[in-house]
Amino acid sequence: MAPPPILALALPSETGRVLSIQSHTVQGYVGNKSAIFPLQLLGYDVDPINSVQFSNHTGYPTFKGQVLNGDQLWELIEGLEANNLLFYTHLLTGYIGSVSFLNTVLKVVDKLRSINPGLTYVCDPVLGDEGKLYVPRELVSVYREKVLPVASMLTPNQFEAELLTGLRIVSEQDGREACNTLHSAGPSKVVITSINIDGDLLLLGSHHKDKGQPPVQFRISIPKIPAYFTGTGDLTTALLLGWSNKYPDNLGKAAELSVSSLQALLVRTINDYTRAGHDCRSSSLEIRLIQSQDNIRNPEIKYRAEMYD
């Protein structure tokens, strides 16, 4: 008796098959918990590997749980390979806490590309925010030297883009030049997910389509919401993966859809906390992901990409 076919391979979804290596929390929405559901809503098969399994995110007074090491990650990859289950269209990575785990992720990229040379690697280089590092400093050089050359799309914030390029970003032009520097290191698509310029919040996107041509670049103005949320970066990168794959030549459109989904979700989150009598500025907020599923599946575009000449 022949074994049954693997339907995800025999009848692949039109969108794709994503291997997502990120953190997992039992309660709340960060890492894989923030990324898997939106991608599934957009039609993707998503296979998660949980780099950590914690009771809750680390912003709470305490957390407990387990951390996956590089050898354990590789063991899972070997198990998939032994059963011919390693064909993926996309790899997605977020927060990675150690050099050894990141080096194993690089081995995973090579392995997946040996099976599907067209694999798209979407990397959120989680290093820190607002001038503060979340990870050991030696990770920065590994991202610079080894990850950038193999990434297809990169979604840093302002601080991460500065760390990876060595440039200070204090103007839109600085942001565009940082994108160019990142393109020259590897990824053809770069989205700096939030830049604070003179008190205004922007997303900057850049798609380097042809080697001899300058990249297509755009900005989206984002409203400032007076609250701090967890899981929004992980969600943003997942949405950008989901929509940019549906609009491969129009990163601006993908970003419009992603930003519009995210903003609708944040407004709902604020409204729900306020309704429950909570002062939204007093602590970090868990996003209302499940309640916002319609905004993820069918976002109303309220935020427009303005193209640079």
C-alpha positions as CSV (number, residue, x, y, z in Angstrom):
1,M,0.0,0.0,0.0
2,A,1.4,3.4,-1.0
3,P,1.2,6.0,1.7
4,P,-1.4,8.7,1.2
5,P,-0.1,11.8,-0.6
6,I,0.6,14.9,1.5
7,L,-2.2,17.1,0.4
8,A,-0.4,20.4,1.3
9,L,2.2,19.3,-1.3
10,A,0.0,17.4,-3.8
11,L,-2.7,20.1,-3.9
12,P,-0.8,23.2,-2.7
13,S,-2.8,26.2,-1.7
14,E,-2.6,29.1,-4.2
15,T,-0.9,31.2,-1.6
16,G,1.8,29.0,-0.2
17,R,3.2,27.0,2.6
18,V,5.0,28.9,5.4
19,L,7.5,27.5,8.0
20,S,7.3,30.0,10.9
21,I,10.1,29.9,13.5
22,Q,9.0,32.2,16.3
23,S,8.2,32.3,20.0
24,H,5.0,30.9,21.5
25,T,3.0,32.0,24.5
26,V,0.2,29.9,26.0
27,Q,-1.8,33.1,26.7
28,G,-1.8,36.2,24.6
29,Y,-0.6,37.1,21.1
30,V,3.1,37.5,20.3
31,G,5.4,35.6,18.0
32,N,3.8,32.6,16.3
33,K,0.5,33.3,18.2
34,S,0.4,36.7,16.5
35,A,1.5,35.5,13.0
36,I,-0.1,32.1,12.3
37,F,-3.8,33.1,12.5
38,P,-3.6,36.0,10.1
39,L,-1.6,34.0,7.6
40,Q,-4.2,31.2,7.8
41,L,-7.0,33.7,7.3
42,L,-5.2,34.9,4.2
43,G,-5.1,31.3,2.9
44,Y,-1.7,30.0,3.8
45,D,-0.7,26.6,5.3
46,V,1.4,27.6,8.2
47,D,3.7,25.1,10.1
48,P,5.0,26.6,13.3
49,I,8.2,25.8,15.1
50,N,8.1,27.4,18.6
51,S,11.5,28.8,19.5
52,V,10.3,29.2,23.1
53,Q,7.2,28.1,24.9
54,F,6.3,30.5,27.7
55,S,3.2,30.9,29.8
56,N,2.8,34.5,28.7
57,H,5.0,37.2,27.2
58,T,7.9,38.6,29.2
59,G,6.3,41.9,29.9
60,Y,4.2,40.3,32.7
61,P,5.6,40.3,36.3
62,T,6.7,36.6,35.8
63,F,6.8,34.0,33.1
64,K,7.7,30.3,33.0
65,G,8.5,27.9,30.2
66,Q,11.0,26.3,28.0
67,V,13.5,27.5,25.3
68,L,14.3,25.4,22.2
69,N,18.0,25.2,21.4
70,G,19.6,24.9,18.0
71,D,20.1,21.1,18.2
72,Q,16.4,20.7,19.0
73,L,15.4,22.9,16.1
74,W,17.6,20.8,13.7
75,E,16.1,17.6,15.1
76,L,12.6,18.8,14.0
77,I,14.0,19.7,10.6
78,E,15.5,16.2,10.3
79,G,12.2,14.7,11.2
80,L,10.4,16.6,8.5
81,E,13.0,15.8,6.0
82,A,12.9,12.1,6.7
83,N,9.2,12.1,5.7
84,N,9.7,14.4,2.6
85,L,7.8,17.2,4.4
86,L,10.3,20.0,3.8
87,F,8.9,21.7,0.7
88,Y,8.0,25.3,1.8
89,T,7.4,28.4,-0.3
90,H,8.2,30.8,2.6
91,L,10.2,30.9,5.8
92,L,9.3,33.4,8.4
93,T,11.5,34.3,11.4
94,G,11.1,36.8,14.3
95,Y,12.7,37.1,17.7
96,I,15.8,34.9,18.0
97,G,17.7,35.1,21.3
98,S,21.1,33.5,20.7
99,V,23.8,33.2,18.1
100,S,23.7,29.4,18.2
101,F,20.0,29.3,17.4
102,L,20.4,32.0,14.6
103,N,23.2,29.9,13.1
104,T,20.9,26.9,13.0
105,V,18.2,29.0,11.4
106,L,20.8,29.8,8.6
107,K,21.3,26.1,8.2
108,V,17.5,25.7,7.8
109,V,17.5,28.4,5.1
110,D,20.1,26.5,3.1
111,K,18.3,23.2,3.6
112,L,14.9,24.6,2.5
113,R,16.5,26.3,-0.6
114,S,18.2,23.0,-1.6
115,I,14.6,21.6,-1.8
116,N,12.9,24.7,-3.2
117,P,15.4,27.2,-4.7
118,G,12.5,29.7,-5.0
119,L,12.0,29.9,-1.2
120,T,11.1,33.4,0.0
121,Y,12.7,34.2,3.4
122,V,10.9,36.9,5.3
123,C,13.0,38.1,8.2
124,D,12.0,40.4,11.0
125,P,15.4,41.1,12.5
126,V,14.3,41.6,16.1
127,L,17.2,43.4,17.9
128,G,15.6,46.1,19.9
129,D,13.6,49.3,19.8
130,E,13.9,53.0,20.7
131,G,17.7,52.8,21.3
132,K,17.5,49.6,23.5
133,L,18.9,46.2,22.5
134,Y,16.7,43.2,23.4
135,V,19.4,40.6,22.4
136,P,23.1,40.0,22.9
137,R,25.1,42.5,20.8
138,E,26.9,39.8,18.9
139,L,23.7,38.9,17.1
140,V,23.9,42.2,15.2
141,S,27.0,41.2,13.3
142,V,25.5,37.7,12.5
143,Y,22.4,39.4,11.0
144,R,24.6,41.8,9.1
145,E,27.1,39.3,7.7
146,K,25.0,36.1,7.3
147,V,21.3,36.7,7.5
148,L,21.0,39.8,5.2
149,P,22.6,38.0,2.2
150,V,20.0,35.2,2.3
151,A,16.9,37.2,3.2
152,S,14.3,38.0,0.5
153,M,12.3,40.6,2.6
154,L,13.4,42.4,5.7
155,T,11.1,44.3,8.2
156,P,13.2,46.2,10.7
157,N,12.1,49.1,12.8
158,Q,14.0,52.4,12.8
159,F,16.5,51.3,15.5
160,E,17.1,47.9,13.9
161,A,17.7,49.5,10.5
162,E,20.2,51.8,12.1
163,L,22.0,48.9,13.8
164,L,22.1,46.8,10.5
165,T,23.4,49.7,8.3
166,G,25.5,51.8,10.7
167,L,23.5,54.8,9.6
168,R,21.6,57.3,11.7
169,I,18.0,57.8,10.6
170,V,16.8,61.3,11.4
171,S,15.0,62.1,8.0
172,E,13.0,60.4,5.3
173,Q,16.1,60.6,3.0
174,D,18.2,58.8,5.7
175,G,15.5,56.1,5.8
176,R,15.6,55.7,2.0
177,E,19.4,55.4,2.1
178,A,19.2,52.8,4.8
179,C,16.9,50.8,2.5
180,N,19.4,51.1,-0.3
181,T,22.2,49.9,2.0
182,L,20.1,46.9,3.0
183,H,19.3,46.1,-0.6
184,S,23.0,46.0,-1.5
185,A,23.5,43.5,1.4
186,G,20.8,41.1,0.1
187,P,17.0,41.6,0.4
188,S,15.1,42.9,-2.6
189,K,12.2,44.1,-0.4
190,V,12.7,46.2,2.7
191,V,10.0,47.7,4.9
192,I,11.1,49.9,7.8
193,T,7.9,49.4,9.8
194,S,8.1,52.5,11.9
195,I,10.2,55.7,11.6
196,N,9.7,58.7,13.9
197,I,10.6,61.8,12.0
198,D,9.9,65.1,13.9
199,G,7.1,63.5,15.8
200,D,5.5,62.0,12.7
201,L,5.2,58.2,12.4
202,L,5.9,56.7,9.0
203,L,6.3,53.3,7.4
204,L,9.0,53.3,4.6
205,G,9.0,50.6,1.9
206,S,11.5,49.9,-0.8
207,H,11.4,47.2,-3.6
208,H,14.6,46.7,-5.6
209,K,13.1,44.9,-8.6
210,D,15.9,45.1,-11.2
211,K,19.6,45.2,-10.5
212,G,20.4,48.1,-12.8
213,Q,17.4,50.2,-11.7
214,P,16.9,52.3,-8.6
215,P,14.4,50.7,-6.1
216,V,10.7,51.7,-6.1
217,Q,10.2,53.5,-2.7
218,F,7.2,54.8,-0.8
219,R,6.0,56.1,2.5
220,I,2.8,55.6,4.5
221,S,1.8,58.0,7.2
222,I,0.7,56.2,10.3
223,P,-1.4,57.7,13.1
224,K,0.2,57.8,16.6
225,I,-1.9,55.8,19.1
226,P,-1.1,56.7,22.7
227,A,-0.6,53.2,24.0
228,Y,2.0,50.4,23.9
229,F,1.0,47.0,22.4
230,T,2.7,43.6,22.3
231,G,2.8,41.4,19.2
232,T,2.3,44.2,16.7
233,G,5.7,43.8,15.0
234,D,5.1,40.0,14.6
235,L,1.7,40.7,13.2
236,T,2.9,43.4,10.8
237,T,5.6,41.1,9.3
238,A,3.1,38.2,8.9
239,L,0.7,40.6,7.1
240,L,3.5,41.9,4.8
241,L,4.4,38.3,3.9
242,G,0.8,37.5,3.2
243,W,-0.1,40.5,1.1
244,S,3.3,40.9,-0.7
245,N,3.0,37.3,-2.0
246,K,-0.5,38.2,-3.4
247,Y,0.9,41.4,-4.9
248,P,4.5,40.4,-5.7
249,D,5.2,43.5,-7.9
250,N,3.3,46.0,-5.7
251,L,4.9,46.3,-2.3
252,G,3.1,49.6,-1.8
253,K,-0.3,47.9,-2.1
254,A,0.8,45.1,0.2
255,A,1.9,47.7,2.8
256,E,-1.4,49.6,2.4
257,L,-3.4,46.5,3.2
258,S,-1.1,45.5,6.1
259,V,-1.2,48.9,7.7
260,S,-4.9,49.3,7.3
261,S,-5.5,45.9,8.9
262,L,-3.2,46.7,11.8
263,Q,-4.7,50.1,12.5
264,A,-8.2,48.8,12.6
265,L,-7.1,46.1,15.0
266,L,-5.3,48.7,17.3
267,V,-8.4,50.9,17.4
268,R,-10.5,47.9,18.4
269,T,-8.0,47.0,21.1
270,I,-8.0,50.5,22.5
271,N,-11.8,50.7,22.4
272,D,-12.2,47.3,24.1
273,Y,-9.8,48.1,26.9
274,T,-11.4,51.5,27.5
275,R,-14.9,49.8,27.6
276,A,-13.5,47.5,30.3
277,G,-12.5,50.5,32.3
278,H,-8.7,50.3,31.7
279,D,-6.4,53.3,31.3
280,C,-4.6,52.3,28.0
281,R,-1.5,54.3,28.8
282,S,-0.8,52.5,32.1
283,S,0.6,49.2,30.7
284,S,1.3,47.2,27.5
285,L,-1.9,45.8,25.9
286,E,-2.6,42.4,24.4
287,I,-4.0,42.8,20.8
288,R,-7.6,41.8,19.9
289,L,-6.5,39.5,17.1
290,I,-9.4,37.1,16.9
291,Q,-12.0,39.8,17.2
292,S,-10.3,41.6,14.3
293,Q,-10.4,38.7,11.8
294,D,-12.7,40.5,9.3
295,N,-10.2,43.4,9.2
296,I,-7.4,40.9,8.4
297,R,-9.3,39.1,5.7
298,N,-10.9,42.1,4.0
299,P,-9.2,45.3,5.2
300,E,-10.6,48.6,4.1
301,I,-7.7,50.6,2.8
302,K,-7.6,53.8,4.8
303,Y,-3.8,54.4,4.6
304,R,-2.2,55.1,1.2
305,A,1.3,54.7,-0.1
306,E,2.8,57.9,-1.4
307,M,5.5,57.1,-4.0
308,Y,8.8,58.8,-4.0
309,D,10.1,60.0,-7.4
